Amino acid sequence: MSCIFCKIVAGEIPSYKVYEDEDVYAFLDIAPVNYGHTLVVSRKHFTNMEEIPENELCQLIKAVKKVGKALKDGLGVAGYNIGENNDPVAGQIIPHIHFHVMPRRADDGLRLWPQGKYEEGKAEKIAEKIRKVLL
């Protein structure tokens, strides 16, 4: 078992645990974007969104919701961002499904990603490609 998150869940590597249940383990990120930045991971090893069974994903997202509320109530923050980097090209560093729950303050200086626009007619072509796979 070389997965760092599996080792944290197993207690082989120390962490600052904030929540756990039979399916999920949540702990503070060691490189937080803001204090309270929490990682919520499945106790079982799944690499990404496509690999995790839906029932396991439901348990994971329920824990994300609990942690988000705890950040608001416990730290007094106004809101939080939820992030899941799916695969290395999207910024996933640890190949074990996890959600980032990042507390936000109005003056924290964090910005979301830049937004673009579709060229004329491009949106419908892209939507059609996606729909073909989903149907």
C-alpha positions as CSV (number, residue, x, y, z in Angstrom):
1,M,0.0,0.0,0.0
2,S,1.9,3.1,-1.2
3,C,-1.1,5.5,-1.3
4,I,-0.5,8.3,1.2
5,F,-4.2,8.7,1.9
6,C,-4.6,5.0,2.5
7,K,-1.8,5.2,5.0
8,I,-3.5,8.2,6.7
9,V,-6.8,6.4,6.9
10,A,-5.0,3.3,8.4
11,G,-3.3,5.5,11.0
12,E,0.2,4.8,9.6
13,I,0.7,8.5,9.0
14,P,-0.5,11.1,11.5
15,S,-3.2,13.6,10.5
16,Y,-5.4,16.3,12.0
17,K,-8.7,14.3,11.8
18,V,-11.9,16.4,11.8
19,Y,-14.4,13.7,11.0
20,E,-14.7,10.0,10.3
21,D,-17.4,7.3,9.9
22,E,-17.3,3.8,8.5
23,D,-16.9,5.0,4.9
24,V,-15.1,8.4,5.1
25,Y,-12.2,10.0,6.7
26,A,-11.7,13.8,6.8
27,F,-8.6,15.7,7.9
28,L,-6.9,19.1,7.6
29,D,-4.9,19.6,4.4
30,I,-1.2,20.1,5.3
31,A,-0.9,22.9,2.6
32,P,-4.2,24.8,3.2
33,V,-5.5,27.6,1.0
34,N,-7.1,28.9,4.2
35,Y,-7.1,27.6,7.7
36,G,-9.6,24.8,8.0
37,H,-9.0,23.5,4.5
38,T,-10.1,19.9,4.9
39,L,-9.7,16.8,2.7
40,V,-12.6,14.3,2.7
41,V,-11.5,10.9,1.4
42,S,-13.1,7.5,0.9
43,R,-11.8,4.9,3.3
44,K,-11.5,2.5,0.4
45,H,-9.1,3.2,-2.4
46,F,-10.6,4.5,-5.6
47,T,-8.6,6.6,-8.0
48,N,-11.2,8.9,-9.3
49,M,-14.9,9.7,-9.9
50,E,-15.3,7.1,-12.6
51,E,-13.9,4.4,-10.4
52,I,-15.8,5.0,-7.2
53,P,-19.2,3.2,-7.0
54,E,-22.2,5.5,-6.7
55,N,-23.2,4.4,-3.3
56,E,-19.7,5.1,-2.0
57,L,-19.7,8.5,-3.7
58,C,-23.0,9.3,-2.0
59,Q,-21.5,8.6,1.4
60,L,-18.4,10.7,0.5
61,I,-20.5,13.7,-0.6
62,K,-22.7,13.5,2.5
63,A,-19.5,13.9,4.6
64,V,-18.4,16.8,2.4
65,K,-21.7,18.5,3.3
66,K,-21.2,17.8,7.0
67,V,-17.6,19.2,6.9
68,G,-18.8,22.3,5.0
69,K,-21.4,23.1,7.6
70,A,-18.9,22.4,10.4
71,L,-16.5,24.9,8.8
72,K,-19.2,27.6,8.7
73,D,-20.4,26.9,12.3
74,G,-17.1,26.1,13.9
75,L,-14.8,28.7,12.2
76,G,-17.4,31.3,11.5
77,V,-16.6,31.5,7.8
78,A,-19.3,32.9,5.4
79,G,-18.8,30.1,2.8
80,Y,-16.6,27.5,1.3
81,N,-15.5,26.0,-2.0
82,I,-15.6,22.3,-2.8
83,G,-13.1,21.0,-5.2
84,E,-12.3,17.6,-6.7
85,N,-9.4,17.3,-9.1
86,N,-10.2,14.3,-11.3
87,D,-7.0,12.8,-12.9
88,P,-3.5,14.4,-13.1
89,V,-4.3,16.7,-16.0
90,A,-6.9,18.4,-13.7
91,G,-4.4,18.8,-10.9
92,Q,-5.0,15.5,-9.0
93,I,-1.7,14.9,-7.2
94,I,-2.8,11.9,-5.0
95,P,-4.5,9.2,-7.0
96,H,-7.1,8.5,-4.3
97,I,-10.6,10.2,-4.7
98,H,-10.9,13.1,-2.4
99,F,-12.7,16.4,-2.0
100,H,-11.2,19.7,-0.9
101,V,-13.5,21.7,1.4
102,M,-11.9,25.2,1.5
103,P,-13.3,27.8,3.9
104,R,-13.7,31.3,2.4
105,R,-13.6,34.8,3.8
106,A,-14.5,37.9,1.8
107,D,-11.0,39.3,2.1
108,D,-9.0,36.1,1.6
109,G,-7.8,37.1,-1.9
110,L,-8.6,33.8,-3.6
111,R,-9.9,33.9,-7.1
112,L,-11.7,31.4,-9.2
113,W,-10.4,30.2,-12.6
114,P,-10.7,32.5,-15.6
115,Q,-13.8,32.2,-17.8
116,G,-14.0,32.2,-21.6
117,K,-16.7,32.3,-24.3
118,Y,-17.7,29.9,-27.0
119,E,-17.2,30.9,-30.6
120,E,-20.4,31.1,-32.7
121,G,-21.9,27.7,-33.2
122,K,-19.3,25.9,-31.0
123,A,-21.4,25.3,-27.9
124,E,-24.0,23.3,-29.8
125,K,-21.3,21.1,-31.3
126,I,-19.7,20.5,-28.0
127,A,-23.0,19.7,-26.3
128,E,-23.9,17.2,-29.0
129,K,-20.6,15.3,-28.5
130,I,-21.3,15.0,-24.8
131,R,-25.0,14.0,-25.3
132,K,-23.9,11.2,-27.7
133,V,-21.9,9.6,-25.0
134,L,-24.5,10.0,-22.3
135,L,-27.4,8.5,-24.4
